[in-house]
Amino acid sequence: MNAPVCMAVRLPSVVSVPAPSGALGRALRLGTYVVAALALLQFVRSVDLAGVGALLGAVGPFAPLALLPFALQMILESGSWRLLLARLGHPVKWRTSLRVTLGADAIRMSLPGGTAIADGLRPVLFRRHGGVPLSDGTSALVVRKLCHLGSQGVYLALGAALGAALLERWATQMGELGRFLPAASFALAAALTAGAVLLGLMLFHGSLASRAERFLTRLTRGRLSSFLEVRRASYGTLDARLRMLLGHRSAAIPWNAATALAGWLLEALETFLILWLLRAPLGWGEALALEASVSVIRALAFAVPGGLGVQDLSYHAGLQMAVGEPAAVSFVLLKRARDVFWIVTGLLLKPV
C-alpha cells in the first residue's frame, strides 16, 4: 500500500550505518520480505467485504477525525526539535521544523528500512532547510532517540498495566506460553527505559564518539585511520554538544521525554478513536495495550516499508477476537489510509 519512493542523498558520516552486505544481508532482507508477504496474504484472505463496506460506510465523513492525533504528534515532534536546536544556538522556524518532520516521517513510512533512513536524513534536512551544522543536528537526533527509547518503555508498561484484560485474552489464545506475556511486557519495558537512561549517562559522562573512533582504529588495525582522522574534529564536537544537551540544567531533556511519551500516547488515542468510529467495544486501556504491542512488532519489521503486512496482520490478530472480523479489517484499512494521507502530504512538501 505504501509505495517506496526512490531518492539519493548523502547521509552524514556521523550517523551512517552500513547495511548488511553479502549473502547474509540478502538472505535477511529476503526472509523479511517473505514474512511480510505471507502476513499480508493471510490478512487479505480473511476480508469480509460486505461487513467491512457497511462499517466503513457508517464511518463516512467522520473518517478524517482519525488524522488529528498524528497531526498533534507531528506538532509536538517539531517543537521538540526546535527546542533541542535552539539549545545549541540554532533558532529554527516552526515552518522549517514541521516541514522536516513531516518529510522525514513520509520517508519512514514509505521506504524499506525507512526508520533508519529517515533518522539519518533529519540532520541533513535541517542543514539544508535551516542551516544547522550536521554535528548539531546529529546531537539533537541522538537525544531525541534516547527520549523515544526511554518513553517507549514507559508506554509498554502503561499498556501492560491498563490493558491487562486484552493481554489476558491474548495469553489465553497463546496457550502455555501466554502466562509469560505480562511478565515479558514489563521486562521489555524496564529494559528499554533502563537502557535509555544508561546510554544517556554514558554519553554525558564519557566520550563515546571518540572512544568509538579508537575502537574502530584497533578493530581495523589502522586501515580506517585516515578516514577517521579527517572526522576527528566532528567526533569531538558531537561529544561536546551531547553533554550540553544532556546537562542537568537543560530543560530540553524533561520536555523531550514528555513529548516523546505524549507522541506514543497519541498513537494509542488514534487507535481508540478509530475503534470508536467503528463502534468497536474496546476501552482506552486495551487500545493502549494493542498499540504498544504493535509498536514493538513494527520496530522489528523495520526493513519492510511501513511494516506492510506484518503490522496489518498484527492489528488484525490482536483485534479479531475482541471486536469481530469486519471491525478488525476496517480498522486496518483506516490505519493504512491515514498512512497514505501523511505520506503524500510529507512528500508534497519536497523535503529533499
Backbone torsions as a table, in degrees:
resi	resn	phi	psi	omega
1	MET	NA	-40.0	177.1
2	ASN	-93.9	104.2	-176.4
3	ALA	-75.0	135.3	177.9
4	PRO	-63.6	145.9	-179.9
5	VAL	-111.3	123.7	-178.7
6	CYS	-79.8	135.7	178.8
7	MET	-159.8	156.0	177.5
8	ALA	-130.7	123.5	179.8
9	VAL	-150.1	143.8	179.9
10	ARG	-88.2	118.6	-179.3
11	LEU	-82.0	151.2	177.8
12	PRO	-64.8	142.1	-176.0
13	SER	-63.4	-26.3	-176.6
14	VAL	-74.6	-14.0	178.8
15	VAL	-122.0	2.1	-179.1
16	SER	-69.9	133.7	177.2
17	VAL	-124.0	119.5	-177.5
18	PRO	-64.2	135.2	179.1
19	ALA	-77.0	155.2	177.6
20	PRO	-57.9	135.2	-177.0
21	SER	-122.0	169.0	176.8
22	GLY	77.8	-168.3	-175.7
23	ALA	-61.8	-39.9	-179.1
24	LEU	-62.9	-46.3	179.7
25	GLY	-61.5	-43.5	178.9
26	ARG	-64.4	-39.5	179.3
27	ALA	-64.5	-40.9	179.3
28	LEU	-64.3	-44.3	179.4
29	ARG	-64.5	-43.6	-179.7
30	LEU	-63.0	-42.5	179.0
31	GLY	-61.6	-40.6	178.5
32	THR	-62.9	-43.3	-179.1
33	TYR	-67.9	-36.2	178.2
34	VAL	-64.0	-45.0	178.5
35	VAL	-60.7	-43.2	179.9
36	ALA	-63.5	-41.9	-179.5
37	ALA	-65.2	-42.1	178.6
38	LEU	-64.7	-39.9	178.6
39	ALA	-63.9	-42.2	179.8
40	LEU	-65.9	-40.0	178.5
41	LEU	-63.0	-43.0	179.0
42	GLN	-62.0	-39.0	179.1
43	PHE	-66.0	-46.2	-176.9
44	VAL	-63.7	-35.6	-178.2
45	ARG	-64.0	-22.3	-174.7
46	SER	-93.8	2.5	-172.2
47	VAL	-72.1	127.6	172.0
48	ASP	-101.0	94.6	-170.5
49	LEU	-60.3	-40.7	-178.1
50	ALA	-64.7	-48.0	-179.7
51	GLY	-65.2	-40.2	179.1
52	VAL	-65.1	-43.0	179.7
53	GLY	-61.4	-39.7	179.7
54	ALA	-65.7	-42.5	-179.9
55	LEU	-66.5	-45.0	-179.5
56	LEU	-66.0	-35.0	176.8
57	GLY	-64.7	-35.2	178.6
58	ALA	-69.3	-33.2	177.5
59	VAL	-67.7	-48.1	173.8
60	GLY	47.5	-123.7	-173.5
61	PRO	-69.3	-9.6	179.7
62	PHE	-84.8	-6.0	-178.4
63	ALA	-57.0	-38.3	179.5
64	PRO	-59.3	-17.7	176.4
65	LEU	-59.6	-26.7	-179.8
66	ALA	-68.7	-12.5	179.4
67	LEU	-82.9	-18.2	-172.3
68	LEU	-65.6	-44.7	-179.1
69	PRO	-59.5	-39.8	179.6
70	PHE	-67.7	-36.3	177.1
71	ALA	-61.4	-44.1	176.8
72	LEU	-63.6	-38.0	178.5
73	GLN	-61.7	-42.4	179.6
74	MET	-67.3	-34.8	177.7
75	ILE	-66.1	-43.9	178.0
76	LEU	-64.1	-41.7	179.0
77	GLU	-62.3	-43.2	179.6
78	SER	-64.0	-42.7	178.1
79	GLY	-63.7	-36.5	179.7
80	SER	-66.6	-42.3	176.6
81	TRP	-63.5	-41.0	179.0
82	ARG	-60.7	-40.4	179.9
83	LEU	-65.7	-44.3	179.7
84	LEU	-63.0	-45.3	-178.2
85	LEU	-70.6	-34.5	176.0
86	ALA	-64.3	-36.8	176.7
87	ARG	-60.3	-29.5	179.3
88	LEU	-92.8	5.6	176.0
89	GLY	92.8	21.9	-178.5
90	HIS	-127.2	92.0	-179.3
91	PRO	-75.4	88.2	-178.0
92	VAL	-79.2	139.6	-179.7
93	LYS	-71.4	153.3	177.7
94	TRP	-56.8	-44.2	-177.1
95	ARG	-60.4	-42.4	-179.8
96	THR	-65.5	-46.4	-178.5
97	SER	-63.5	-40.7	179.9
98	LEU	-68.2	-37.7	178.5
99	ARG	-63.2	-45.1	179.5
100	VAL	-65.5	-43.0	-177.8
101	THR	-63.5	-47.5	179.8
102	LEU	-66.4	-40.5	179.8
103	GLY	-65.1	-44.5	179.3
104	ALA	-64.6	-38.9	179.6
105	ASP	-69.0	-32.7	175.0
106	ALA	-62.6	-40.1	177.3
107	ILE	-67.6	-40.6	179.2
108	ARG	-58.2	-38.9	-174.8
109	MET	-87.4	-7.8	-172.2
110	SER	-121.9	-11.5	-177.7
111	LEU	-110.0	149.4	169.6
112	PRO	-60.8	133.7	-175.7
113	GLY	63.9	31.4	-171.3
114	GLY	-60.5	-34.0	-178.5
115	THR	-62.3	-48.1	-179.8
116	ALA	-65.3	-40.8	-179.4
117	ILE	-65.6	-45.3	-179.1
118	ALA	-62.9	-41.2	179.0
119	ASP	-64.1	-42.4	178.5
120	GLY	-66.2	-27.9	-178.1
121	LEU	-79.6	-26.3	-174.3
122	ARG	-55.8	-49.8	177.3
123	PRO	-59.9	-35.9	178.4
124	VAL	-64.1	-44.5	-178.1
125	LEU	-68.5	-37.1	177.2
126	PHE	-68.7	-31.1	174.6
127	ARG	-69.4	-41.7	-176.5
128	ARG	-69.4	-42.6	-173.4
129	HIS	-99.7	-17.4	-177.3
130	GLY	-127.6	-0.1	178.7
131	GLY	69.3	24.4	-178.6
132	VAL	-86.1	127.0	177.2
133	PRO	-58.0	148.8	-177.5
134	LEU	-59.6	-38.8	-179.0
135	SER	-62.9	-37.7	179.3
136	ASP	-73.4	-40.3	176.7
137	GLY	-63.8	-36.9	178.5
138	THR	-69.3	-38.8	177.0
139	SER	-60.8	-44.7	177.9
140	ALA	-63.0	-38.1	178.9
141	LEU	-62.8	-44.7	-179.1
142	VAL	-60.3	-45.5	-179.8
143	VAL	-65.3	-41.2	179.5
144	ARG	-63.5	-41.0	179.0
145	LYS	-66.7	-37.7	176.2
146	LEU	-60.7	-42.8	179.6
147	CYS	-66.2	-38.6	177.0
148	HIS	-64.0	-42.6	-178.6
149	LEU	-63.9	-50.1	-179.9
150	GLY	-63.9	-41.2	-178.8
151	SER	-71.2	-27.2	176.4
152	GLN	-65.9	-34.1	174.7
153	GLY	-61.9	-44.5	176.8
154	VAL	-62.6	-40.2	179.1
155	TYR	-60.0	-46.0	178.6
156	LEU	-63.6	-40.6	179.2
157	ALA	-64.1	-42.1	177.5
158	LEU	-62.9	-41.2	178.9
159	GLY	-62.9	-42.2	179.9
160	ALA	-67.0	-34.8	-177.8
161	ALA	-79.2	-45.4	-175.0
162	LEU	-86.4	-20.2	-179.3
163	GLY	-110.2	34.2	-176.7
164	ALA	-58.1	-34.4	-178.2
165	ALA	-62.8	-42.3	179.5
166	LEU	-69.4	-40.4	177.8
167	LEU	-62.0	-38.6	178.2
168	GLU	-64.8	-38.1	178.1
169	ARG	-64.9	-43.7	176.5
170	TRP	-63.1	-41.6	-178.3
171	ALA	-61.2	-37.9	178.2
172	THR	-64.3	-40.7	179.0
173	GLN	-67.6	-31.4	-176.9
174	MET	-79.7	-14.4	179.4
175	GLY	78.2	-135.6	-174.3
176	GLU	-60.8	-38.9	-179.3
177	LEU	-68.2	-22.4	-175.6
178	GLY	-62.6	-26.0	-177.5
179	ARG	-69.4	-15.5	177.8
180	PHE	-91.3	-5.4	-173.1
181	LEU	-61.5	-50.9	179.4
182	PRO	-59.8	-44.7	-179.9
183	ALA	-63.2	-39.7	179.0
184	ALA	-64.5	-37.8	179.2
185	SER	-63.9	-46.2	179.7
186	PHE	-68.4	-35.9	179.3
187	ALA	-65.4	-43.1	178.0
188	LEU	-65.3	-40.8	178.0
189	ALA	-59.4	-46.3	180.0
190	ALA	-64.9	-38.8	-179.2
191	ALA	-65.2	-42.1	179.9
192	LEU	-64.3	-47.7	-178.7
193	THR	-66.1	-45.5	179.7
194	ALA	-63.9	-38.7	178.4
195	GLY	-62.7	-41.2	179.1
196	ALA	-65.3	-43.0	178.7
197	VAL	-63.5	-43.8	-179.0
198	LEU	-63.5	-44.7	178.2
199	LEU	-62.6	-40.8	178.1
200	GLY	-60.8	-43.0	178.3
201	LEU	-65.2	-39.4	178.8
202	MET	-65.0	-40.0	178.9
203	LEU	-67.2	-36.7	-177.9
204	PHE	-73.6	-40.9	-174.9
205	HIS	-95.0	-8.7	-177.4
206	GLY	-123.6	-169.6	177.7
207	SER	-129.9	73.6	-172.3
208	LEU	-65.9	-37.3	-179.9
209	ALA	-63.3	-44.1	179.1
210	SER	-67.1	-40.1	178.1
211	ARG	-65.7	-38.0	177.4
212	ALA	-62.2	-37.7	177.5
213	GLU	-62.1	-45.7	-179.8
214	ARG	-65.6	-38.1	179.5
215	PHE	-64.3	-43.7	179.4
216	LEU	-65.8	-34.9	177.7
217	THR	-62.8	-45.9	178.7
218	ARG	-68.2	-40.1	-177.2
219	LEU	-63.2	-38.9	-177.8
220	THR	-95.9	8.0	178.6
221	ARG	54.5	39.8	173.7
222	GLY	85.4	-0.7	-176.9
223	ARG	-68.7	-21.2	177.8
224	LEU	-102.2	12.7	-174.6
225	SER	-57.6	-49.0	-177.9
226	SER	-66.0	-38.3	178.9
227	PHE	-63.2	-43.9	-178.2
228	LEU	-75.2	-30.9	-179.2
229	GLU	-61.0	-41.5	-178.9
230	VAL	-62.9	-30.0	-174.8
231	ARG	-100.4	5.4	-175.3
232	ARG	-60.1	-40.9	-179.2
233	ALA	-63.2	-38.3	-179.3
234	SER	-69.3	-32.0	176.9
235	TYR	-65.8	-43.6	178.2
236	GLY	-63.1	-40.2	177.8
237	THR	-63.1	-40.5	179.2
238	LEU	-61.4	-44.6	178.4
239	ASP	-59.7	-45.1	-177.8
240	ALA	-65.0	-40.6	-178.6
241	ARG	-68.9	-37.4	177.9
242	LEU	-64.0	-41.2	178.7
243	ARG	-64.8	-34.2	178.3
244	MET	-65.8	-43.2	-178.7
245	LEU	-71.6	-32.8	-175.8
246	LEU	-90.9	1.4	-178.8
247	GLY	-61.1	150.0	-174.0
248	HIS	-67.3	-18.4	179.8
249	ARG	-92.3	1.0	-178.0
250	SER	-84.7	130.1	176.3
251	ALA	-81.5	-5.3	-175.7
252	ALA	-66.6	-37.7	-175.4
253	ILE	-69.3	-51.7	178.0
254	PRO	-58.1	-41.9	-179.3
255	TRP	-65.2	-44.3	-179.0
256	ASN	-67.8	-36.7	176.8
257	ALA	-64.5	-41.9	-179.3
258	ALA	-67.3	-43.0	-178.8
259	THR	-72.0	-30.9	176.4
260	ALA	-64.8	-44.5	177.5
261	LEU	-65.5	-39.6	177.8
262	ALA	-61.6	-36.7	177.4
263	GLY	-62.2	-43.4	176.5
264	TRP	-62.2	-43.8	-178.6
265	LEU	-65.8	-31.1	176.4
266	LEU	-67.5	-33.0	174.1
267	GLU	-61.6	-43.4	178.2
268	ALA	-65.6	-38.2	177.6
269	LEU	-62.5	-39.8	177.1
270	GLU	-59.8	-44.6	178.0
271	THR	-60.8	-46.7	179.1
272	PHE	-61.2	-40.9	-178.1
273	LEU	-66.2	-43.4	179.3
274	ILE	-63.6	-43.3	178.5
275	LEU	-64.3	-36.3	177.2
276	TRP	-65.1	-40.8	177.5
277	LEU	-63.2	-31.5	179.2
278	LEU	-86.2	1.4	-177.6
279	ARG	56.9	39.9	179.8
280	ALA	-92.9	134.2	-174.8
281	PRO	-80.5	76.1	177.7
282	LEU	-134.5	128.0	-176.4
283	GLY	-80.4	174.4	-178.7
284	TRP	-61.2	-44.3	-178.9
285	GLY	-63.0	-39.5	178.9
286	GLU	-69.7	-37.5	175.7
287	ALA	-62.9	-38.3	177.9
288	LEU	-64.0	-44.4	179.2
289	ALA	-63.9	-41.0	179.3
290	LEU	-62.3	-50.7	-175.5
291	GLU	-67.8	-37.3	178.3
292	ALA	-63.6	-41.7	179.5
293	SER	-66.0	-43.3	-179.2
294	VAL	-67.6	-28.9	178.9
295	SER	-61.9	-34.6	177.6
296	VAL	-70.9	-44.9	179.5
297	ILE	-62.7	-41.1	179.5
298	ARG	-63.1	-38.2	178.2
299	ALA	-65.8	-37.0	179.0
300	LEU	-69.6	-27.3	179.8
301	ALA	-98.0	35.8	-173.8
302	PHE	-62.3	-24.2	-176.8
303	ALA	-72.6	-19.4	-178.4
304	VAL	-92.5	133.0	-179.7
305	PRO	-55.2	116.4	178.5
306	GLY	62.6	18.6	-176.8
307	GLY	61.7	28.6	-173.8
308	LEU	-56.4	128.5	-178.5
309	GLY	91.0	-57.2	-178.8
310	VAL	-66.2	-49.6	179.0
311	GLN	-63.3	-42.1	-176.3
312	ASP	-63.7	-45.2	179.7
313	LEU	-67.7	-32.8	178.6
314	SER	-64.4	-47.3	176.3
315	TYR	-59.9	-45.0	-177.2
316	HIS	-62.3	-46.4	-179.5
317	ALA	-65.0	-37.0	-178.9
318	GLY	-73.2	-24.9	-174.7
319	LEU	-104.1	-21.5	-169.5
320	GLN	-54.6	-48.8	-177.7
321	MET	-74.0	-26.2	-174.8
322	ALA	-83.7	-39.0	-173.1
323	VAL	-122.7	-6.0	179.9
324	GLY	97.8	158.6	-175.2
325	GLU	-61.8	-52.4	-177.2
326	PRO	-60.5	-41.1	-179.5
327	ALA	-67.0	-37.6	179.6
328	ALA	-64.6	-44.4	179.5
329	VAL	-67.9	-42.1	178.5
330	SER	-61.1	-39.8	177.9
331	PHE	-59.6	-47.1	-179.4
332	VAL	-61.4	-42.4	-179.3
333	LEU	-64.3	-40.7	178.6
334	LEU	-67.5	-37.2	176.5
335	LYS	-61.3	-43.9	-179.4
336	ARG	-70.1	-34.6	176.1
337	ALA	-62.6	-39.3	175.3
338	ARG	-60.3	-45.0	179.0
339	ASP	-58.3	-46.9	-178.4
340	VAL	-60.7	-43.4	-179.9
341	PHE	-58.5	-48.0	-175.8
342	TRP	-76.4	-27.4	173.3
343	ILE	-63.9	-48.5	179.9
344	VAL	-62.1	-43.8	179.5
345	THR	-60.4	-47.1	-178.8
346	GLY	-64.4	-41.1	-178.6
347	LEU	-73.1	-29.2	176.9
348	LEU	-65.0	-22.9	177.2
349	LEU	-75.5	-6.9	178.0
350	LYS	50.9	64.9	-176.2
351	PRO	-71.2	-22.3	-176.5
352	VAL	-123.4	NA	NA
